[in-house]
Amino acid sequence: MRISSHYSKLHPIGLLSRLFFKWMQVKYGFQIPHITKISGGLFMGHFGGIVISNEAVIGENCNIAQGVTIGRINKGPRKGAPLVGNRVWIGPNAVLAGNIIIGDNVLIAPLTFVNIDVPDNCMVIGNPAKIIEGKSSEDYINFYN
């Protein structure tokens, strides 16, 4: 018999923990695994529809609106999950996908699909994503540290 560090899906404790996490997802409208690396100051202003990959990394003082997906890509050159910098504002229904790096002080506009690296201090808009230099998240971030 192999000993694992995680409880089996069929083990009573494993089953109870899965049910508890499922209940929390339904109750709060967020699907954020407990192993996701999130720094301090995360702000989610509205209920519902936020899905974050367990491999994603989120920096300090980030704001995430409703309907946002920060997801993993399983194949291809961008295989992996996003790394989000500090003071990033992510608008409603935006999607960040793949092994990408989002710089510091970035504003991601609503309904934007981002699958490219984004440098510091800029804005990303559209599908496909277009980078606009010189605009940042400076006036949008809520600080709650």
C-alpha positions as CSV (number, residue, x, y, z in Angstrom):
1,M,0.0,0.0,0.0
2,R,1.4,3.4,-1.0
3,I,1.2,6.2,1.6
4,S,0.3,9.6,0.2
5,S,0.6,13.0,1.7
6,H,-2.9,13.8,0.6
7,Y,-6.1,12.0,1.6
8,S,-7.7,9.9,-1.0
9,K,-10.9,11.2,-2.7
10,L,-12.7,8.3,-1.2
11,H,-11.2,8.6,2.3
12,P,-13.8,10.1,4.7
13,I,-11.6,13.0,5.6
14,G,-10.8,13.7,2.0
15,L,-14.4,13.5,1.1
16,L,-15.4,15.9,3.9
17,S,-12.7,18.4,2.9
18,R,-13.8,18.3,-0.8
19,L,-17.4,18.9,0.2
20,F,-16.4,21.8,2.5
21,F,-14.4,23.5,-0.3
22,K,-17.3,22.9,-2.8
23,W,-19.7,24.5,-0.3
24,M,-17.4,27.5,0.1
25,Q,-17.2,27.9,-3.7
26,V,-21.0,28.0,-4.0
27,K,-21.5,30.2,-1.0
28,Y,-18.9,32.9,-1.9
29,G,-18.7,32.5,-5.7
30,F,-14.9,32.1,-5.8
31,Q,-12.9,29.1,-6.9
32,I,-9.5,29.7,-5.4
33,P,-7.6,26.6,-4.3
34,H,-6.0,26.8,-0.9
35,I,-2.5,26.3,-2.4
36,T,-2.6,29.3,-4.7
37,K,0.1,31.8,-3.8
38,I,-1.5,35.1,-3.0
39,S,0.3,38.0,-1.4
40,G,-1.3,40.5,1.0
41,G,-3.8,43.1,0.1
42,L,-5.9,41.1,-2.4
43,F,-9.3,42.9,-3.0
44,M,-12.3,41.3,-4.6
45,G,-15.0,44.0,-4.8
46,H,-17.9,42.0,-6.1
47,F,-19.4,38.6,-5.6
48,G,-19.1,35.8,-8.1
49,G,-17.4,34.0,-10.9
50,I,-13.8,34.4,-9.9
51,V,-11.7,31.4,-10.9
52,I,-7.9,31.3,-10.1
53,S,-5.6,28.4,-11.0
54,N,-3.8,26.7,-8.1
55,E,-0.5,27.4,-10.0
56,A,-1.1,31.1,-10.4
57,V,0.9,33.6,-8.3
58,I,-0.7,36.9,-7.4
59,G,1.3,39.9,-6.1
60,E,0.6,42.5,-3.4
61,N,-2.4,44.9,-3.4
62,C,-4.1,43.4,-6.5
63,N,-7.8,44.1,-7.3
64,I,-9.9,41.5,-9.0
65,A,-13.4,42.2,-10.3
66,Q,-16.2,39.8,-10.9
67,G,-16.1,37.2,-13.6
68,V,-12.3,37.1,-13.8
69,T,-10.4,33.9,-14.8
70,I,-6.7,33.5,-14.1
71,G,-6.1,30.1,-15.7
72,R,-3.6,27.5,-16.7
73,I,-3.0,26.4,-20.3
74,N,-2.1,22.7,-20.5
75,K,-0.3,22.5,-23.9
76,G,1.8,24.6,-26.2
77,P,4.5,27.3,-25.7
78,R,2.5,29.1,-23.0
79,K,1.9,25.9,-20.9
80,G,1.5,27.0,-17.3
81,A,-0.3,29.6,-15.2
82,P,0.1,33.4,-14.9
83,L,2.3,35.3,-12.5
84,V,0.6,38.6,-11.6
85,G,2.7,41.5,-10.3
86,N,2.0,44.0,-7.6
87,R,-0.7,46.6,-7.7
88,V,-2.5,45.1,-10.7
89,W,-6.2,46.0,-11.4
90,I,-8.1,43.3,-13.3
91,G,-11.4,44.4,-14.7
92,P,-14.7,42.5,-14.9
93,N,-14.7,39.3,-17.1
94,A,-11.0,39.6,-18.0
95,V,-9.1,36.3,-18.7
96,L,-5.4,35.8,-18.1
97,A,-4.3,32.5,-19.5
98,G,-1.0,30.6,-19.7
99,N,2.5,31.0,-18.5
100,I,2.6,34.8,-18.7
101,I,4.1,37.5,-16.6
102,I,2.0,40.6,-15.7
103,G,4.2,43.4,-14.5
104,D,3.7,45.9,-11.6
105,N,1.1,48.7,-11.8
106,V,-0.8,47.2,-14.7
107,L,-4.4,47.9,-15.5
108,I,-6.2,45.1,-17.4
109,A,-9.4,46.5,-18.9
110,P,-12.8,44.7,-18.7
111,L,-13.4,41.9,-21.2
112,T,-9.7,41.6,-22.1
113,F,-8.1,38.3,-23.0
114,V,-4.4,38.3,-22.0
115,N,-2.1,35.6,-23.2
116,I,1.1,37.7,-23.6
117,D,3.6,39.1,-21.2
118,V,2.8,42.6,-20.0
119,P,5.5,45.1,-18.9
120,D,5.3,47.4,-15.9
121,N,3.2,50.6,-15.8
122,C,0.9,50.0,-18.7
123,M,-2.7,49.2,-19.7
124,V,-3.9,46.1,-21.6
125,I,-7.1,46.2,-23.6
126,G,-9.1,44.1,-26.0
127,N,-9.1,40.7,-27.6
128,P,-6.4,40.1,-28.8
129,A,-4.7,42.1,-26.0
130,K,-3.1,45.4,-27.0
131,I,-0.6,47.1,-24.7
132,I,-0.9,50.8,-24.1
133,E,2.2,52.3,-22.6
134,G,2.0,55.2,-20.1
135,K,-1.3,54.3,-18.5
136,S,-1.2,52.4,-15.2
137,S,-3.4,51.2,-12.3
138,E,-2.3,54.0,-10.1
139,D,-5.7,55.6,-9.6
140,Y,-7.7,52.3,-9.5
141,I,-6.1,50.2,-6.7
142,N,-7.8,49.8,-3.4
143,F,-5.3,49.3,-0.6
144,Y,-6.5,47.3,2.4
145,N,-3.3,46.1,4.1
